[in-house]
Amino acid sequence: MLGLPQRTEYERHIAKEKFYGKLEMSEAEKSLFVNEVQSIYWMNKLSPESMNLSISGGIEEIEVFRVSLKAKKLSRKVLTLIDEGIVHPILFVLEFGGDHCLCMAYKERKESGNVQVKEYYCTGWSPKETIDVEFMGLSTGEIFERILKQLSGDRLGSTADSKEELGDLVSKDLEYQKDMKEISKLEKQMNNTLQPNKKLELNRQIRKIKSKWGV
């Protein structure tokens, strides 16, 4: 499906019960798995051994999981539970019916050794024949960055743009998304208020945030 070399194929079914035991889920979290996930397959392993890569960015390997769903949606909580239980980056291939969606997280490893998801980047849903992602790079870190930038659309810049560290780009993107939500909230308040002075103040706040991002 993704056009990866045959030697990267792993194709192992992962029983959902393995996640229950390893991740110490609450009953509510187990219910999410039961209600939303049909099956999980470990499709590929991208590593120095399987793709003749060097290790960079602290990434030893990249996993590809195919997750069959019971409906055309998956709670972020389910993805986060899986991601924070596995140190390596995971490219999720979500499938329902004949449609697929790709998702991948930018996550950080803490001093404690725990993993924390910072943000997810996903494509829209489309037939598997139209899935188009390139696995280009000479190292694990390069491939991870290229995949994430492709899935992000234009949120993290182009795949060729490497002037900023990926972590800094993600932080800037999260700040931008937060500011855009704030603008929407302020615009709603401005449209609902009848007080001229209040409208002017809200408009000033909106213009200040927009000027920060040049929009």
C-alpha positions in Angstrom: 0.0 0.0 0.0 2.7 2.5 0.9 5.3 1.2 -1.5 7.9 0.3 1.1 10.6 -2.2 0.5 9.7 -5.9 1.1 12.4 -6.2 3.8 10.6 -3.7 6.0 7.5 -5.8 6.2 6.6 -7.1 9.6 2.9 -8.0 9.4 2.1 -9.1 12.9 -1.3 -8.9 14.5 -1.2 -7.1 17.9 -4.0 -8.2 20.2 -5.7 -5.3 21.9 -5.4 -7.0 25.2 -1.6 -6.5 25.0 -2.2 -2.8 25.2 -4.6 -3.2 28.1 -1.9 -4.9 30.2 1.1 -2.8 29.2 -0.5 0.6 29.4 -2.5 0.2 32.6 -5.7 1.7 31.1 -8.8 2.7 33.0 -12.1 1.0 32.2 -13.2 4.0 30.2 -10.0 3.9 28.1 -10.5 0.1 27.5 -14.0 0.9 26.3 -12.6 3.3 23.7 -10.4 0.5 22.3 -13.3 -2.0 22.3 -15.8 0.4 20.8 -13.6 2.0 18.1 -10.8 -0.4 17.2 -11.4 -3.6 15.2 -7.8 -4.8 14.8 -4.2 -3.6 14.9 -1.5 -4.9 12.6 2.2 -4.0 12.8 2.9 -3.6 9.1 6.4 -2.3 8.7 9.6 -1.5 10.6 11.8 1.2 9.1 15.3 0.8 10.7 19.0 0.7 9.8 18.7 -3.1 9.2 15.6 -2.9 7.0 16.4 0.2 4.9 20.2 0.7 5.3 19.7 3.9 7.3 21.8 5.7 9.8 20.2 6.7 13.1 19.6 10.4 13.7 17.4 12.6 15.9 17.4 10.0 18.6 15.1 7.8 16.5 16.2 4.2 16.3 13.3 3.0 14.1 9.9 4.0 12.7 6.9 1.7 13.0 3.9 1.5 10.7 0.7 0.3 12.3 -2.5 -0.5 10.3 -5.6 0.1 12.5 -8.9 -1.1 11.3 -11.8 0.9 12.8 -15.4 0.1 13.6 -16.5 3.6 12.4 -14.9 6.4 10.3 -13.4 8.0 13.4 -10.8 7.4 16.1 -10.5 9.2 19.3 -7.2 11.0 19.8 -7.0 9.4 23.2 -6.7 5.9 21.6 -3.8 7.0 19.4 -2.1 8.8 22.4 -2.4 5.7 24.5 -0.6 3.6 21.9 2.0 6.3 21.1 2.9 7.0 24.7 3.4 3.3 25.3 5.9 2.9 22.5 9.1 5.0 22.3 9.5 4.9 18.5 7.5 7.1 16.1 4.5 5.3 14.7 2.9 6.0 11.3 -0.8 5.0 11.7 -2.7 3.8 8.7 -6.3 4.1 9.8 -8.8 2.2 7.6 -12.5 2.0 7.4 -14.3 0.5 4.5 -12.3 1.4 1.4 -10.9 4.6 2.8 -7.7 5.4 4.6 -6.2 8.2 6.7 -2.6 8.6 7.8 -1.7 10.0 11.2 1.6 10.5 13.0 2.6 12.2 16.2 5.4 14.5 17.1 6.3 13.2 20.6 9.1 13.9 23.1 11.0 11.6 25.4 11.2 13.0 28.9 14.1 12.6 31.3 12.0 10.0 33.2 12.0 7.9 30.0 8.3 8.4 29.5 7.0 9.6 26.1 4.6 12.5 25.7 2.7 13.3 22.5 2.9 17.0 21.6 0.7 17.0 18.4 -0.8 14.8 15.7 -0.7 15.5 12.0 -3.1 13.6 9.8 -4.3 13.5 6.2 -7.9 13.5 5.2 -9.7 10.2 4.4 -9.3 8.9 0.8 -9.2 5.6 -1.1 -6.0 3.6 -0.5 -5.1 4.0 -4.2 -4.7 7.7 -3.7 -2.4 7.5 -0.7 0.8 9.3 -1.6 3.6 9.6 1.0 7.4 9.6 0.3 9.9 7.8 2.5 12.9 9.8 1.5 16.1 10.2 3.5 19.4 8.7 4.5 18.6 8.5 8.2 15.7 7.7 10.5 15.4 11.3 11.6 15.3 12.6 8.0 12.5 10.1 7.0 10.5 10.9 10.2 10.7 14.7 9.5 9.7 14.3 5.8 6.7 12.1 6.7 5.5 14.5 9.4 5.8 17.5 7.1 3.9 15.7 4.3 1.1 14.8 6.7 1.0 18.4 8.1 0.0 20.0 4.8 1.6 23.4 5.0 1.5 23.6 8.8 5.2 22.6 9.2 6.6 24.0 5.9 7.8 22.1 2.9 9.8 18.9 3.1 12.8 20.7 1.7 12.8 23.5 4.4 15.2 22.5 7.1 16.2 25.9 8.5 14.4 25.3 11.8 14.4 22.3 14.1 11.3 20.2 13.8 10.5 20.6 17.4 10.6 24.4 17.1 8.3 24.2 14.0 5.8 22.1 16.0 5.9 24.5 18.9 5.3 27.4 16.5 2.5 25.6 14.8 0.7 24.9 18.1 1.1 28.6 19.1 -0.4 29.6 15.7 -3.3 27.2 16.1 -4.0 28.6 19.6 -3.9 32.2 18.3 -6.3 31.4 15.5 -8.8 30.0 17.9 -8.4 33.1 20.1 -9.2 35.2 17.0 -12.3 33.3 16.3 -13.4 33.7 19.9 -12.7 37.5 19.9 -14.5 37.9 16.5 -17.6 36.1 17.9 -17.5 38.4 21.0 -17.1 41.5 18.7 -20.1 40.5 16.6 -22.3 39.9 19.6 -21.5 43.1 21.6 -23.5 46.3 21.1 -21.0 48.5 22.9 -18.9 50.6 20.5 -15.9 50.9 22.9 -16.0 47.1 23.5 -16.0 46.5 19.7 -13.0 48.8 19.2 -11.1 47.0 22.0 -11.9 43.6 20.6 -10.9 44.7 17.1 -7.6 46.0 18.5 -6.8 42.7 20.1 -7.7 40.8 16.9 -5.4 43.1 14.8 -2.6 42.6 17.3 -2.7 38.8 17.0 -3.0 38.9 13.2 0.0 41.3 12.9 2.0 38.8 14.9 1.6 36.2 12.2 1.3 38.5 9.2 -2.3 37.6 8.4 
